[in-house]
Amino acid sequence: MYYPASELTEAQTRRKRRRLRLMLWLAIGSIAMVAVYSAIFLLLMHREGQTHTWASALYWTITTMSTLGYGDVTFASSAGRLFSIVVLASGILLILIVLPFMFIQFVVAPWMEERERARVSRRVPEMLSGHIVLVGIDTVTQTLIARAKRAKTPTVVLVDDPFEAVRLKDEGYQAMVGPLDSPMTYRRAGVDRAVMVVSTQADTTNTNVAFTVRAVSEDVTIAVTADKKPSVDVLQLAGADQVVQLSSTLGIGLASRVLGTTGRCHVIDSLGKTLVAEAAVQGTSLIGMTLQQAQHHIESRAKILAVMQRGRLLRLEAEQRLEDGMILIIAGSRHELDNYDSQFQNPQKLEGPVLVLGGGRVGRAVAETFEQSQAAYTIVEQVVSRVPSHLDVIEGDAADFDVLATAGLNDASGVVITTHDDDLNVYLTLYCRRLRPELQIISRATSEHNVATLYRAGADSVLSYAAIGATAMWNKLGRSHRVVIAEGSELFTVPMPSSISASRLKDQRIYELTGCHIVGALDANNELLGTAEVAAAQASQLILLGDRHSERKFRKIYLKNR
């Protein structure tokens, strides 16, 4: 199959140039070796009293190196015979190693690469529609693909390297190859039939992608990420409908999880017209009550949706007692949440400062969020020049107790760990938990497999780029709404299954079968309904709480035809 030169990727061009350089050096080396051996042959023959031409010298060198050895030209001296052995040995090495290597590199490998390219799709099937086109693959798009798969929404990963496309195809992704700056690529990807295009590349690449896609389709939703704040306006001008600045979004998310010690709730997102908030049990009159008693004790109509402890969902049992370290997930209107604060917040108690460990982009975003809400905080950073002058920062190593003490650890209400090194985050989480067992610790995770480790180390809540970015983009799609409670635990909506009647909403068998907590429902007006208020005819969507495994089981059992 022929591919135009314009479609050759930079990686392919580098491989081709590397092979040409290698072939050139091998050819030069082989010619130089034959020439040197021929010159030595003439010198040794002259010492033996024999006279030969350069043609004879080349003839002898090549026949000896190729192991043919006709025997019509031979040395009589020991030095000549030792030289013959050297020439013969080097010829064997050339035949057994260098020539096969060159054959593989310049014949077999290109042939296999052409076969691999032939396996790569260069357009999506014509019948494919309602799909999501993802430009490139990273942790954010991988999380988005997993959510789309559970919701039975097809996805196509677009890359410009055929070998990357083959690798993705082997890993189970539907991949397509083509230049990312070509309108034809997006026409072949069916963006006019797609529901969304997502790009998480560099800001400049995302700008080009958005501009190119918008020229192909005026209607498709375009969601991109932005690394720098000034890029947001440029990406919107290029045609992006949603620009997610990951560092800022993650920073706001981490900051909103800091609950403090005064009993005040913190809004983290919304479901329909209802706000979803977290509230610490610590420091309130709810300690020691059962879940049923606590719900009756709350004077406002705010509803307890779930109870969490160190990132783990607890069973919503009426007799579950509330203890220090537990976090309530509550829902209600702004007025209802304000009433909750009036009932449980202690206005006489001063909130301690929050330590922000790390002054990178995420740490600065956390600090900016606290700055806007006028909450006390201190950044601990080794390179203070990274932090703007208007933010509170002290210089030092966050693993140094004296530095933490100077920053106010003993009086702190919480710690937010924001570095991009998961190993360091685990270390700091464990260290702070040992120093202050009652302290609330919020940590950032870079890799999904480190989330469980951070919880075991003592983190109360963990968030990552992948969860925050994928959730923002999925919610923009409008298929269903998701609220990240903590890494691995989410509130999400699903269509009301016809097989679940109102009388079965509190049936424990649903939890036992799927692992999903049914925490409520939304009516046709997106108003929150409690499980006791739901009639099948009223509810349009169920609100579930669980992880990806429990969601998959619920969909398989109750939504298999939807």
N, C-alpha and C positions, 0 to 999 in steps of 0.2 A: 504494500500500500504506500502511495506517495503522499508526503506531507509537504506543503509549501514551506519555503524557508521562513516566511513571516510567522509561521506557527511553531517554529522551533523555540523551545523555552531556553532560558539562560542556562539551566542545568544541563540540557542536552548539548548546547553549544560548548560548554566547559568540558563535558566528557569527550566530545569530538576533538577539540583542540588538544586535550591531554593525550589522547590516543595518537594523534598525528605527531606530537612532540616525541612521544615514546618511540614510535616507529622510526622517526628521523635519527634519534640517538642510537637505536639498535643498529640501523643501517650504517651509520658513520663508524660505530664501534666495530662492526664486522669487517668493513672495508679496511679500517686501520689495522686490525689484527692480521688479515691476510697480507697486507703490504709489509708489515714488520716481519712476519714469518718468512716472506719471500726474500727480504733483504738479508736476514740472518742466514737463510739457505745459501744465497750467493756467496756470503762471506765464508761460511764453513767449507763450501765446495772449493773455493779458491785456495784455502789453506791445505786442502787435500790434493791440490794440483789439477782439479777438474774445472773446466770452463763451461758455464751454462748461460743462456739468455734469460731475460726477464720473463719471457713467455714460458720457458721451461720451469722457472722458479714458481710462477703462479700455478702451472700445471701440477707440480709436485705438492705444493701447499694445499690445493683444493682436493686432490685425490687422497692425500693423507688425512686431512681433517674430516673428509666424508667417509673415511674408513675403507675406501675402495682399495688403495694400496696396490697398484699394478706390479710394482717391484722392478720396473725398468730403469728407475733412477734411485740409487741408494747411496747411503753414507758408508764409508769404510772405517772412519775413526769412532772412538767411544763418544767424544763430544757430539758428533753428528747424530749418532744413534740415540743419545739422551735427548737431544733436541727433537728428534722424530717422535719420541714418546710424549714430550710436552705438547707438540702439535696435535698428535693423535688424541690425547686426553682432552685438550681444549675443544677439539672437533666433536668428541662424544658429548661433552657438556652442551655444546651449541645445538647438536641434533636432538638431544633428549630434553633440554630445558628451554633454550631460547626460541627455537623454531616452533615447538608446540605452543609456547606462550604467545608468540606472535600470531599463530594461526587462530588461537582461541580469541585473542583480543580483537583481531581485525577481520575475522570471518565468522566465527561461531557467535560471539557476543552480539555483533550488529544484527545477525540473522535472528537471534533470540529476542532482541529488543524490538525488532519489527513485528515479530509474532505477538509480543506483549502489547504493542501499540494497537494491533488489530483487535485485541480483546476489549479495548476501551471504547465506551460509548461516546459518540460525538453529538448525539442529540437524544432527547427523551422521546418515548413513544407518543404518537399523536393523540392517543386516547387518555393520556395522563393529564389530569386537571386537579385543581384544588390543592396543589402541592406547595411546599416551601423550598425555595432555592437558597442554598447556603454557600457563600463564597469562601472557600477554604475551610479548614477544620482545626478546632482548638477546644479547650475545655468548655467554653461557653456554648459553642455550636454542638458539641457532643451531648451536653445536658439538654439542649433544645431538641435535638434529634430523639433522645430517649423519651421526652415528654410527648413529642409528636407521634412517636410509635405507639405509646400507650393510648393516645387519643385517635389512633388509626388515621393519622394525617400523613400522606406520603412526603418524603423529603428527597432532595437531589443535592449532592455535594459537588460543587463546581471547582475544579482546579486547573492550572495551566500546564502541569507536568504529567505526561502519560504514565510515568512510572509511579507517581503518587496516586494517580487514579486507579491503577492496577492494585496497589497496596490496599487502598480503601475498599475496593471491590472484594478483595480477598478477605477483608475484615467484616464484610457483611453490609457495607454501605452501598447505596445506589449512587454511583459516581459518574461524572461526565467531565470531559476534558475540552478545553478551548481557551483562547486568549481572553483574559479578563477585561480587556479594554475594547473588545470588538462587539458591536451591536448584534452581529450574526450569532455569536455565542449565546446571547440571551434569547434570541429568537428560537434557536435550537433547543434551549432549555425550557421553552414554553412559558416565559414570564407573562405573556398575555393571558395564560390560563392559570397562572399561579396565584396564591393568596398572599404570598409575602416573599420578599428577597431580603436575606440577612447577610451582612458583610462585617467581619470582625478583624479585618486587616489593618495595616497602618493607615493613618488619617488621610494621607495623599491617595493611597489606593482606594480607600472607601469613597473618597470624593469622586474619583474617576468612575468607579462602579455605579454610584448613585446617579451620576450625570448620564452615563451610558444607558442604564436601565430605564431611566425616565424618558429617554428619547425613543425607547422601544414600546413602553407602555405607560400611559398616563394614569392608570387606575391601580396598578399593583402597589401594595404597601411596601415601603422600603425602610428597613431598620438597620442601623449601623452603630458601631461603637466609636467613641472619640477618646483619644489619648490626652489631648490638650484642650483646655477650655476654649481658646480662640477658634478651634476647629469646628465647634458646634454650629456657629452661624454659617460658616462656609459649607458644611455638609447639608444644612437645611436649604441653603441657596442652590445646592447641586440637585436637590429633589428628594432628600431623605425625609420621611414622615416622622421617624423617631430616631433620636440620637441619644445613645446611652453612654454617658461619661462614667466608665466603670469605677474609677478611683473615687469619684465624688459620690456615686450611688452607694458603693460599698461603705464609704466613710459615714454617710448619713444612716445607713442601716445598722452599722456597728454602734454608732452613738445613740440611736433610738432604743437599743437593747439595754442600755445602762439604766437600771431602775432606781438606783439610789436606796436610801434607807428611811425615807419619810413617808412611804406608803402611797406615793403618787403614781398613777398609771401613765404609761407612755404609748402613744398611738404609733403603730408600725405600718398599717395599711388599711384598706377598706374592702368590704364585700358588698357590692351594690351600694345602697345608701347608708350602710352600717359601717361604723369604724371598728377596727380590730386593734386591741391594745394589750400590752403586757403589764402585769402588776405584781410586785413582790409581796409575798405573804409576810416577810420579815418586817417587824416594826408595826404590825397592825393587830387589831383585836380579833382577826380571823384565825390566829394561831391556836391550835387545839380543837377547833371546830371540825365537824364532819363536812363533807362537800354539800350535803343537803342542808345542814344548818347554815353554812356560809351563804348559800344562794338565798335563803330566807332572810338572813341577816342584812344583806345588801338592800338598802332602802330604795335605790334607784332601780330602773328596769334593766340595767346592764346584766347580761347573761354570762355565766361562766361556761366557756366552750371547752376548755381543756385545762389540765394541770400538768406541768412539766417539772422535771428535776434533773439537772445536769444533762440537758439535751434529750432526756428520755421521757416519752409520753407515759403517763400513769393511767391506769384503768379508771374510767369515769363511774366509779361506784359511789353510791349515796353515803356509805359509811367510811369512805376514805378520809383520814384525818389530815389536816393541813399542818405543815411543819415549816420551820425555818429552812431556807434554801429552795422552797418550792416557788414556782411562778404560775400565776393564773393568766390564762388567755381569756380575756373578756371582750364582749361586743356590745355595742349600743350606739346611740346618737351622741353628738357632741355634748348635748345637755345632760344626758344620762351619765356620761363619763365624768363630766364636771361634778355632778352630784356624788359620784363614787369618790372623787378626790376630797370633796367637802366632808364626807363621812369618815374616810380612813387616813387622809394626809394629816400629819402632825405639823401644824404651822409654827410651833415653838421650837422645833428641832432644825438646826441648821444643817443643810446638806453638805457632806464632805466633798472635797475636790475629787476629780477623776484623773488618774494617771494615764497618759497616752504614751505607750512605749513604742517609739519609732516615729521619726519625723519625715517619712517619705510622703508620697502623694496621698496614700490612704490615711496616714496619721494626720496630715495637715487637713484633710477633709473632715475627719472626726473633730479636730480642734476648731475648725471654722463653724461646724454645727453647734458646738458648745458656746462658741463666741457669740453667735447670733441669738441663742437662747439665754445668754448671760449666766451660764452655768460655770462653776469654778473647775479649772482643769490645769494640768501642767504636762507639757511634752518632755519626754526624756530622750535625748538624741545626742549621739557622739559627734556628729558634724552639724553644729548649730547654724552654719551658713546656709543649709538647705531650707531652714524654716524662716518665713517672713518675719520681719521685726515686730509686727503688731500682735503676734501670737506668743503666749507664755511658754518659755522653754528653758530647760537647764541642760548644761552639757555634762555628759557622762555615760557610762556603761550601765544599761538597765539591769545587768546581772550583778552589779555592785550594791550591796546593802546600804552603804553610806550614801550613795547617790539616790537610791529610792527613799531613804529616810529624809534626806534633804528635800526631795520632791513632795513629801507629805504622805508617804505610804501609811503611817500609823493613823492618820485621820481620814484617809481616802474612803470614798463610798464605793469605788469600783476601779478596775484596771481594764484598759482596752489595749490589746497586743496587736500591732498592725504590721509587723515586718513581713517581707515576702519569703522569708526562710522558715519553712515549717519546722525544721529541727530546732531552730532558735525559739520559735513560738511554743513548742512543747516544753522546752527547757524553762522558759520564762513563766509559763503557766504553772508548771510543777513548783518552781521556786516561790512564786507569789502565793500559791495555795498553802505552802508550808509556813510562810511567814505570817499570813493572815487567813486562817481557815474559814472565817465568816465572810471574807471579801467576795464581791461579785467580780467574776473574770470573764471578759468577752474577748474572743480570739479570732483572728483571721486565719483561714486555711487556703493554701494554694492548690494542693492536690487532694482529691476526694478521699484517697485511702488513708490520709492523716487525720480525718475528722474524728474517727473513733478514738484514735490515740490522744487527741487533744481533750476529748471528754474524759478519758480515763485519767489524764494528767490533772484534771480538776476544773476545766472550763465549764462555765454555766451556759454559755451559748457560743456557737461557732458559725461564721458566715464566710462565703467565698465569692470570688468574681463569677464563677460558673453559675452558682445558684441565683445570685442577684441579677446578673445580666440576662440569663435565659428566662427568668421569671418576668422581667420587664418586657422582653420581646414577645413572650407568649401571651401576656395580657394584652398587648397591643393588637394581637391577632383577633381577639374578641371571641374565640371559641369557648373558653371557660376562663374563670378567674382563679389565680393562685396567690396565696400569701405565704411567704417564707417565714415560718416561726423560728426555726433554727436549721442549720445544715442537716438535711435528711428528713426533716419534719415540716409538712406544709398543710395549710388549709387549701382545699380546692373544691370547685363546684362540678357537679355532673348532672346530666338530665335526670329527672325523677324516673326511676325504673318502674315500669308497670307492674313488676312482680313484687314490689314492696308496698304494702298498704300502710296507712297511718298507724294502725295498731301494732305494726311490726317494727317501727322506727327505733324503739328501745329494746328490741329483741337482742339479747346478748349473743345469739347464734351468728348474727351478721358479723360481729367483731371476731368471734372465734373462727369463722370461716375465712375472713379476709384480713383481719388485723386493722381495719379502718374503723375509726370512731365516727359515728353519725352525730354531729354536734348541732344540727339545725337545718333550716331550709330557707330558700328565698321564694317569695310569691312572684306573681307576674309583674309587680311593680318594684321588684328588687328590695322588698322590705323583709327584714329578718323575722323568721318564725322559729320558735322553739319546737323541740320534738314533740312536746305535749300539745302544741297548737296546730300541728300539721294535719290536714286532710289531704288525701291524694289528689283531690280535685283542685285544691288551693295551691299546692307547691309546684313550682315549675323546675326548680333545681334543688338538689341536696347539697349540703355543705359537709364535706368529709375532712377528717384529719388523719394523716398517716404518712408513711414513706412510700417510695416508688414500688416496693415489693407488694405492699398491701393494696396500693392503688391498682396495680396490675391484676391482682386476684379479684378485686371488686369488679373491675370492668369485665373480666373473663366470665364471672358468675352471673352478674346482673345486667351487663350492657353488651353482651356478646353479639347482638344483632344491630348495635348502634355505633 
